[in-house]
Amino acid sequence: MDRFTRNYTIVLGLAGLAVLLWIFYEDPQIAALNDLLGNDAQVSAYPYHFRVVDVRNGVVTMSSPRSSEFPAYRALELLYPRLANRTPDDPEMLQAQQDLAEIQQRAKQIVMASGEVKSVRWQLDHDWLNWHGVQLRPHY
């Protein structure tokens, strides 16, 4: 192998390694908070896995399967297929909404109890929705 090819291969390999590290890197604070969520029996047993996705100046952004643009009853139809085609006021749907709210509140309390967090901001989990075949209209 000539000198140029060897140097080119080394630079290309280092660039590829840098890209892989950048893709798979998780901020240690985010990882620690997600570990707290994963270690809680109730939160980790729930079909949707609440995750910390960002931490800035004590404000944590957490993923959620519901928001004003994607209501809870629609998320619950994805989490519990037996609830599909039920009305939002169906008793089982109402109980599932209550359970979702309680688990989401518990996830928030776990993160807040870490001592490093001032507030939690919720963000609709578009990746989870896409994985379940839900395409939302983009906001302009």
RAWO-V219790 format. One line per field, one symbol per residue. phi: phi as a letter, one per 40 degrees, with the letter a starting at -180 (. if undefined). burial: b if it has 16 or more other C-alpha atoms within 10 Angstrom, else e. A space follows every 50 residues. Layout:
# RAWO-V219790
phi=???
burial=???
This chain:
# RAWO-V219790
phi=.ccccccccccccccccccccccccbddcccccccdcccccccccccccc bcbabafgbbbbcacbaccacdcccccccbdccdgcccccdccccccccd ccccccccccccccgbbcabbcbccccccdccgcbccccb
burial=eeeeeeeeeeeeeeeeeeeeeeeeeeeeebeebbebbbeeeebbeeebbb bbbbbeeeebbbbbbbeeebebbbbbbbbeeebeeeeeeeeebeebbeeb eebbebbbebbbeeeebeebebebbbeebeeeeeeeeeee
